[in-house]
Amino acid sequence: MKSNRRKFLKTSVASAASFQIVPRHVIGGQGHTPPSETYGAALIGCGGRGPGTYEGMVRDLPSKLVAACDVQKPRVDGYIKRKNPEAKAYNDFRKLLENPDVDLVAIATPPHWHALISIAAAEAGKDVLCEKPMTRFIAEGRAVCEAFERYKRIFQIGTFGRFGASRSSTSKTIHKIMRSGLLDPNPGVHIKKGGLKLHNWSGKPGLKPQIPSADLDWDFYCGPSPFKPYVQPRVGGTHRNYWDYEGGGMCDMGQHHFDPQQWIYGKDDTSPVTIEAFAPPSHPDVTGMWAWVELTYADGFTIVMDSKEWGPGYDRKESKQVSLSQLSEEDQDKIKAMPDSAPLLTFAEAVKQRKQAGGHPEAAHRAACILHLANLAIRLGRKLQYDPEKEQFVGDEEANRFVNVPMRSPWHL
Amino acid sequence: MDIQSYLDPFPLPAKRGILSDINKEKTEKSVQEAMKDPEAVASLLVKRLLDPGAEGNDIQVRHLLHTMAVRIPNYDRKVNGNKRVKFSLVLAKSLSGNYPDRVKAFVIRQLQICGGEEVIPAIGEFLIVDGIADDAAQALIAIGKVSAEQFRKALPEVKNNSILYRNVLHGLAELADDLSKESFLEALVNEDDDCRLLGLWGLTQIGDSSTLESFLKADQKEKGFSRIKAASYCLKFAEKIQKKDAAKIYRHLQKTRTLPEEKYLQQIAVSAL
């Protein structure tokens, strides 16, 4: 049964203050560390950002590495040797999640695994810090939200800009104005110029298949994504350049930028309703060039990505910040009288207090949706109408095939 | 028809091997021209697709064919036409040709984007072909529930091949095929962990309370990660059915998830009752 989105959010917010289900660590139990001692922590995906993601997760938490996992054995062995030689090494995340000593899981695999591992970790009773981008496609994000709600686990996305934004007085005022609904239609236009690394994270098509190294389980690496002949750039940081695993610089950098903006502009519970891009035809396998994308919310608030790396610059609207001066004096007083929203909890605070983290699943999912919607407008070459409640495109059955992309057996949401 | 003029505007790898030298105006014009006779163009493009390991390159061919697949549904919507069906049928027909598997897989992936009911039988043929069956399954799932018949038809033929069997079961479960209830029940006693879990998931997807007893009996036998996953199916199943039946599932979890590390499941079950 699919939950109604608004109802779901209300439930999530309500439950944020009343998470009752404590982790095994706090409960203790036979053979386990007694309460309030040390959290058993694990890392899945030990290359690239992995070690940094792990350190971000355990910051301010008494913890020790008890397990690590990677599809490339030398990587996990090397990480454990450096970090804690007593920790257990795995090549299959499912085996790691069986380990009752693991309370916290940092996920730093390529993004085509983020949702499935996050969900499985919640099902195993673990709390999660997951690298950005949260997902590879929209339906994955909804499934992550539902899993963490069902299991009352803590989730934090691996980008933290919203914490700083939520402490700035200007951002707090904009946030209040946006959440108040007093500014309708909303004249705000946020333009992100450059910084989305088109050239860095564009793929190389037409490479000849190679034989993967003996220490790489290529079939498992592909996992839920289509099984394609191996070429080296599909692994390592350049996985970003393939639609099968990520979504180019848009997804690599986008969540960093738009996650805080989404908080400032009060859009953690919704998504844009129209999306239009200026881009050439997209290649089937690899990410490439685009000029700009314009995404508009139901209240008129607009987000623009202006690549500055290809094609004409965006010139349809000027950047416009939301401010108190756009309201009547009476409404300004209402905003000034509004209390600040509660401080966002860090992952460590959320784990200790059993309350929702600042980068919680719904917010992280909605931020990832901005990127997926933008990429779909680029890939499909048409203006898209989107229903943020149903999380479906309107009147475009073929576009909806990209919202929930079938996975390779046996993987599923 | 010479399709080279349609292909020339599409870029070949430039500096660093990426497609940065792409011209929107020229490529869009080429697509528009190709869309005037999409059947003929598609037929010629398929002939120029190469196996990924073969000499030469088909970068421009794949780029144009994919662009047509992505955009043709919208061309039809604008003019109330039926180009999509004709284009898809040309691609589907090519699947019976003598092309390498990876070429057929690419064509199937394009049908995953633009194909409809008309291409289901042609794709369904590949559910029993090693190495290409997963491409076929994902395309059929994308097309929708109407393709379930193909999976049902393939099932008896793949019973002795665990990879293909798993692929077909997965498709039936993903499509929540009510008519496959018996197949899901049968999978619950399979030796393969993934097949048993797919059986449990299939039953969860169809949410038929009459299968509850078998479902819960099978759940109890799972170990390790499969036990964790089976518990998640229990919770999802409970969310789909009437409160009275759901209570049976929650009580079952309460009774069976008694290990110290399963206390969180106990708590979920208790709070749901």
Interface residues (C-beta under 8 A of the other chain):
Chain A: M1 Q20 I21 V22 P23 R24 I27 G28 G29 Q30 G31 H32 R94 K95 L97 E98 P100 A120 E123 A124 G125 A147 R150 Y151 K152 H199 S202 G203 K204 P205 G206 L207 K208 P209 P226 F227 P229 F278 A279 P280 P281 S282 H283 P284 D285 V286 G288 M289 A291 W310 G311 R379 L380 G381 R382 G395 D396 E397 E398 R401 V405 P406 M407 R408 S409 P410 H412
Chain B: F10 P13 R16 G17 I18 L19 S20 I22 N23 K24 T27 E28 V31 P52 G53 N57 D58 I59 R62 H63 L64 H66 T67 V70 R71 P73 N74 R77 R102 F106 R109 Q110 Q112 I113 C114 D134 D135 A137 Q138 A139 I141 A142 R166 N167 L169 H170 G171 A173 E174 D194 L197 L198 W201 G224 F225 I228 K229 A231 S232 L235 E239 K240 L259 P260 E261 E262 K263 Y264 L265 Q267 I268 S271
